[in-house]
Amino acid sequence: MRFDEAYSGNVFIKSHPNYEESEAVLYGMPMDWTVSFRPGSRFGPARIREVSIGLEEYSPYLDRELEEVKFFDAGDIPLPFGNPQKSIDIIESYIDGLLEDGKFPLGMGGEHLVSWPVIKAMYKKYPDMAVIHMDAHTDLREDYEGEPLSHAAIIRKAADLIGPKNVYSFGIRSGLKEEFEWAKEQGMHISKFEVLEPLKEVLPKLAGRPVYVTIDIDVLDPAHAPGTGTVDCGGITSKELLASIHAIAGSDIKVVGCDLVEVAPVYDPSEQTANTASKLIREMILGWVQKK
């Protein structure tokens, strides 16, 4: 499946008009079929694009401008409402196509389950890859109330696929006791409550390896990102999350793809969450795309 024609809706600021010439592809995965609390993240990608018009194109953190990176905004992948398995299959096929074309995939969710088909596709190309996961929640359940296709099970699925020791979770502050125990028994890395400092300790261990990065916006404290489906107090600041993105950019790991998920605009009339997400996306583009 390809979506390589110019997107007719709003596009992320300074997106390149030509798919073939692009180095990276920004795409949306508007799905929230399996959320365990509040729906609405399917509207996240569109709103992140819309508010990006308020961004400066220059990053003083990285001393780069968006025009220095050719990224194509392909719009949202059309997904069948209420059908998680078919949606997952469509996303995986889409990423297969991007990787075949040599593009750096940068996704916007949508609920966190949308990362699962992306990780599956990435693993086919990079069998030695690791996953860096920033989130409030462990997401290590085998199922949620009997349903294995759930945003609460995404990291467990990733760990089962690539091996628990290749998954590094940061900022975790919520989950079943059994999830934490399973991670410990399997040798999976979980850093509770904080992101930046434990991340700095891990990055040298991943030097030279292909890494996929998935960020759930709820890793931020609700004071910084109230517009998400499962808010959880005690999170990190937006300043720390930006610094974490920059730490990855300055490291020797090879980021091969990434996503930012769980922005649900309806719960944040101030649009603080969407605006924060758009700035994070800018920094991910400028900091990580050249590492493909």
N, C-alpha and C positions, 0 to 999 in steps of 0.2 A: 504494500500500500504506500502511495506517495501523496503528499500534499505540497507539491513544490511550486504551485502557482501563487501569485501575489494574493495575500489575504485581503479580503475586501473590508474588514472591520478595522477597529482601532488597532494600531501596532505599537509595540514598545518603542520608546523614543530612540531615534537614530538607528533603527533596524535597517539592514541592507536590503535593497529592492530585488536582488537577484539570488536565487537559491544556489545555482551552480557555482557562483563565485564565493559563496559564504564559507566560512570556517566552522561556524557553529549554527545550530538551529534551535531557536526558542519555540516551545510548543506548549499548549495547554492540555490538561487531562481532566475535563470537567465532569468528574464522577464523585458522587457521595452516597452510593447505593447501600453501603454496609456500615455506616457510622453508628456508634453505640450511644450517642447522646444527641447532639444538635446537628441537623443537616445544614447545608448551605454552602459548603466549600466548592461545589461545582461552579459557583459564580466567581470564585477567587481569581482564576487566570485573567478573565476579561477585565475585572476591576483593577488588577495590578497593572495591566497595560494602560488603561485609561488614565490612572493617576500618574503614570510615569512621565507624562508631559510636564509635570511640575519639577522633575529632576534637573539638576545641572548635568551637563554631559561630561564634565571633568571630575575626576576623583582626586582630591588632594591627598588622600591616603596612599594611592598607588601612582600618582603623577601620570595618569593616562586619561585619554578621552575615548568616548564610545566610538567615535569615527575611526579609531585605530584598529578596531576589531570588526571584521565583517561577519555579522550575525544576522540571520534571516528569521523573522518572526512568521512562523507558519500558521499562526492562529491555533484554534482548539481542534483536537482530534474529535470527529463526530462519533459519539458513543451511544449505544442503545440504552435508553433510560431503564433502570431497574434490572439490568442483566449484567451482573458482575463478571461471570465467566466469559461471555462474549466480549465484554469491554476489555478484559485482561488480554484476550487473544488478539484483539485489534491493536492494542498498545504495543504488545510484543512484536507484532508484524511491522508496525510503523518504525520502531527502533531498529529492527533488523535492516530496514531500508536505509535509515540514516547512517548506520555503521557501514553498510555496503558502499555508500557514497562518500565515506570518509569524513562525516560530519561529527562535531562535538555536540552531543545531545544535552540540552538544558531544559528540564521540564518544570511546569508549574501545575500544582494540584489545586483542587481535588483532594479527596481523602488520601491517607497514607498508603492504602492498598495499591494505589496506582504505581507505586515504586516497585512493586513485586515483578510485574512483567518487564519493566525496564532492566532490573537487575538480572533477570533471566537472560535477556538478550545480550546484555553487557558481558555476562559470564561466558557465553558462547564464544565471544571474541577474545576475552581476557580471562582465561581459566586460572590465572594466578592472582586475580585481583583481590583487594580488600574493600571493605565498606566502612566508611566513617558515618556515624549516625548521631545526629543531635536532636534531642527530643525530651519532653517531660516524662514520657512513658516508655516502659520497657518494650512493649509490643511483641512480647515473646510467648503469647498464648498459642496453643495449638488450634484453638477455636474460640469463638465468643458465643456463648449460649448455644453450643452445638453447631455453629456455622464456621467452617474452616476458612472461608473467604471473608475476612474481616480486617479492618484497619488495625485491629488489636493483635493481629498475627503476622504482620509483614516482616518484622525482623526475625521471628522464629523461622519463617519460610526461607529468608535469606541465609540464616545460619545453617539450616539443614542443607541448603544447596552448596554453599561455598566453604562450609566448615565454621563452627562457632569461634575458633581461634582467629579467624580472618575478619571478624566483625568487632568494631570498636564503637561503643555507645558512650555518649557524653551528655551531661545535664539531667540525667535520669533522677526523678524524684517521686515516681508513682508506678505501681505495679503490684501484682500478687506476690506474696512471699515465695511461692513456688517458682515464679519466674526468676527471681534473684538467685534462688538456690540452684536452679537448672543452669543458669549462666556460670555460676561459680564452679559447679561440677564439671562443666564442659570446657572450662578454660577460656570463656569469652570475657572480653574486657568491658567492664561497665564502670564508668566514673559517675558517682552520685553527685547531684546538685550543681557541680561546676563544669565548665567546658574549657576555658582557655588554658589554664595551667596544666591540667592533665593531658590536654591535647598536645601541648608543647613537648611533653615528655614522650609521647607516643610517636610523633612525626619522624624523628630520626630512625626509629625501628622500621618505618615503612618506606624509607628512602629508596627511590628507584622503582618502586612497585606501582602498577596501575591501581588507582583507587577511585571508587564511586562514592560521592558524598550526597547524603540525603538529609535534609533539614526540615523538621516539623516546626512550624512557626510557634507552636506552644512550648518550645524550649525556652522562649522568652516569658518572663513574668507577665501575668495579665495586665499589669500596669503599663506595659509596653506594647502588648498585642492582645487586646480583649476580643478581637474579631476572629475567634476560632471555635471549633466545635466542642472541644474538651479542655476548658481552661483549668489550670492547676497553679495555685499560688506558690511562691518561693522560687521562681525561676530567675534566669540570668537577665542582665540588662541588654538593651540593643547595642550599647557600646562594646560589651564583651563579645557579643555575637559577631559584630563587625571585625573586632580584633582577631577573632578565631578564623574568620574567612581570610584575613590578611596573613595570619600565621601559616595557613595552608599555602597561600600564594607564594610566600617566601621560603617554603621548604623544598626539599628535593624529591617529594613524591610526584607522581604523574597522575593528575586528575584527568580521568577519561570521560567523565560525565557527571551530572548532578541534577538535583531537583530541590524545589522548595514547595512544601505542601501545607494543606489544612488552613488556608486563609478563607474565612467565611465572613464576607463583608457585612452581611445583614446585622451582625451583633455588635458592630462598631460604627455608629452614625458619625463619629468624628473622622473616620477613615484613616485613623492613625495606623492601623494594622496594615492596610493595603499600601499606604505610603512607605511604611517601614520595609515591607516586602519588596517594593519596587527598588528601593535603594540597595537592599541586600542583593537583588538580582543584578543590578549594575555592577556591584563589586565582584560578584561571582564571574560575570562576563569578563571584566577587566583583569581579574586576578588569576583566573583558571584556564581560560580558553587557550592561551598560548602554550599551555603545558600538555596539549593533546599529543 
